[in-house]
């Protein structure tokens, strides 16, 4: 049997401490690596969310502009139809062309 001496105990303690330090360094490395991967994932996810939000904003804006444009087109069509249904005398007064109206009355 090996006799445990203070020197042998000290050597064993130093050896164990060295193993613990090595394991501790590996653990720190792994934690650091995992943290970097997590940060990269969060960054990618943030970019993706921001991109989707921008697409949604653009889509909403396009939709709103399309609705407004369609309303204006409908309004112009309605005015054109109203003008198309007017009589010549109404058209002359509608256009504000008083000189043309005066000339037609004179003739």
C-alpha positions in Angstrom: 0.0 0.0 0.0 1.1 3.5 -0.7 1.8 5.6 2.3 0.1 9.1 2.0 2.7 11.7 2.7 2.1 15.4 2.8 4.1 15.8 -0.4 2.1 13.1 -2.2 -1.2 14.7 -1.0 0.1 18.1 -2.2 1.0 16.6 -5.6 -2.4 15.0 -5.9 -4.1 18.2 -5.0 -2.1 20.1 -7.6 -3.0 17.4 -10.2 -6.7 17.6 -9.4 -6.6 21.4 -9.4 -5.0 21.3 -12.9 -7.7 19.0 -14.1 -10.4 21.3 -12.7 -8.7 24.3 -14.4 -8.6 22.4 -17.7 -12.2 21.5 -17.4 -13.1 25.0 -16.3 -11.3 26.4 -19.4 -13.2 23.9 -21.7 -16.5 24.9 -20.0 -15.7 28.6 -20.5 -14.8 28.0 -24.1 -18.1 26.1 -24.7 -20.1 28.8 -22.9 -18.4 31.5 -25.0 -19.0 29.5 -28.2 -22.7 28.9 -27.3 -23.1 32.6 -26.4 -21.7 33.7 -29.8 -24.0 31.3 -31.6 -27.0 32.5 -29.6 -26.0 36.1 -30.4 -25.7 35.3 -34.1 -29.1 33.6 -34.0 -30.7 36.6 -32.3 -29.1 39.0 -34.8 -30.4 36.9 -37.7 -33.9 36.7 -36.2 -34.0 40.5 -35.5 -32.9 41.1 -39.1 -35.6 38.8 -40.4 -38.3 40.4 -38.2 -37.3 43.9 -39.3 -37.4 42.8 -42.9 -40.9 41.3 -42.6 -42.1 44.5 -40.8 -40.7 46.6 -43.6 -42.5 44.4 -46.2 -45.7 44.7 -44.2 -45.4 48.5 -44.1 -44.7 48.6 -47.9 -47.7 46.4 -48.5 -50.0 48.5 -46.4 -48.8 51.7 -48.0 -49.3 50.2 -51.5 -52.8 49.0 -50.6 -53.7 52.4 -49.2 -52.4 54.2 -52.3 -54.2 51.8 -54.6 -57.5 52.5 -52.7 -57.0 56.2 -53.0 -56.1 56.0 -56.7 -59.2 53.9 -57.4 -61.4 56.4 -55.5 -59.9 59.2 -57.7 -60.4 57.2 -60.9 -64.0 56.5 -59.9 -64.5 60.2 -59.2 -63.1 61.2 -62.6 -65.2 58.6 -64.4 -68.3 60.0 -62.6 -67.5 63.6 -63.6 -66.8 62.5 -67.2 -70.2 60.7 -67.3 -71.9 63.8 -65.8 -70.2 66.0 -68.4 -71.2 63.5 -71.2 -74.8 63.8 -70.1 -74.8 67.7 -70.2 -76.5 69.7 -72.9 -74.4 72.1 -75.0 -75.7 75.1 -73.1 -74.8 73.5 -69.8 -71.3 72.7 -71.2 -70.7 76.2 -72.2 -71.7 77.6 -68.8 -69.9 74.7 -67.0 -66.6 75.5 -68.8 -66.9 79.2 -67.9 -66.5 80.2 -71.5 -68.8 83.3 -71.5 -67.3 84.7 -74.7 -68.4 81.6 -76.7 -71.8 81.7 -75.2 -72.2 85.4 -76.1 -71.1 84.7 -79.6 -73.6 81.9 -80.1 -76.4 84.2 -78.7 -75.4 86.9 -81.1 -75.5 84.6 -84.1 
